[in-house]
Amino acid sequence: MNYLIRTFGCQMNQHDSQFVAAMLENRGFEKTETTEDADIIVINTCSVRESAENKILGYIDSLKRLKQQRPALTIAVIGCMVSQEKSVAAFLKKRRHVDIVLGTRSLALLPHYLDQKETKKGPLLAFDLDSDIPEGRSHLREEAFRAYLTIMYGCDNFCSYCIVPHVRGREKSREMADILKEAQDLVKDGVKEITLLGQNVNSYGKGLKEKASFADLLYALNDIEGLERIRYMTSHPKDFSDEIIEAIAASKKVCRHFHLPFQAGSDRILKAMNRHYSAAYYLTLMAKIKERFPFDVYTTDIIVGFPGETEEDFQETLDILAQVEFDNAYTFLYSPRKGTAAAKTADQVPDEVKKDRLTRLMDFQNGISLKKNLAMVGKEYLLLGEGTSKNNPESQSGRTDGNKLVHFKATDDQTGKLVKVVIEEAHTWSLNGRILK
Ligand code: SF4
């Protein structure tokens, strides 16, 4: 029996798919890459943008024929797109070929539903966002040397553009002892780098039996012998406290990569986004971080074309880019998501205006990114090797502590090893380096 998983969306979804893969392999399924060979196809969905949703629906619909030809094939749709009762009803109306539907907090039911499938009529459904996620989940990692580790589920922030709290439920932190045990097990298994996952990791700790903060977690993880690097995503500027800054400064293994999404430079738009900070607060926070960590890497997320955004508002976004000089910015066109507050707003920005602003913003940022990368030429960095470079099979690649991608040539496989290089060439998105003996 073979399984195929198609994963759309963020790291959280990738990690959930690793959990699903582990459950299926425990039941004796083997991985396949082709739909024709699969006995079960799992589609892990993303609802962050409309374009992504349309692509996923197209893929699910394309499986209808296969199901008609092979009725024994199981099609399971899981994740964000099928985590709300209303959207599941509309989704299933047109898709009778789907056998199992599991929301983000109900994935552990998959083996149980596979047992029930032969005897129960109609699709098997579970999408309860109040469910507790069980401890002791195992994950089938694709890479031996690095792993994701979820520290919290859901989000309480309700940014007005974001669907996440509606499809992943309210914020729930895992007990610190459970996280540390999982981290220790990962390290025993050969993991050198752990990325802590959560929608808003900085607010980790709410409602725990044993009181702990994100800073406490960083200190404790830093003490794990054999662990080399700790990353985390995603941060929220309003919760990035002095306590966290001090914990990062004191914990050598926590990577000096500060990813702090500011989303918009206009206070009016930030308020409409329900972000709970102003542009001045954000700039003060970044100034504090840059003073404490002057040679490190700063990145951000920006949404262009939020409802009501004027050219003046957009210029304020460019002002923040100019003042902070981020190494990189992940930029997104605003996409209205049904069920969110911003989608109901009348003054949506026309698509062509959004696209024009995005192009200008990316051009501006690309110049800064290249300048920052050029400043790295001639300097030495420690990389964690990732294996053969995706664009050039003759080279290997690795990442600096600040998460910059560096290509280098080496005779031995450096995957999962710490490699010292000197940077010889800089591009906008990557660097070339030479190994130092
Ligand atoms: S913090 Fe805001 S943007 Fe991030 S997941 Fe929560 S609601 Fe969405």
Residues whose N, C-alpha, C, O or C-beta is under 5 A from the ligand:
A	BS01	SF4	C155 N157 F158 C159 C162 V164 Q199 N200
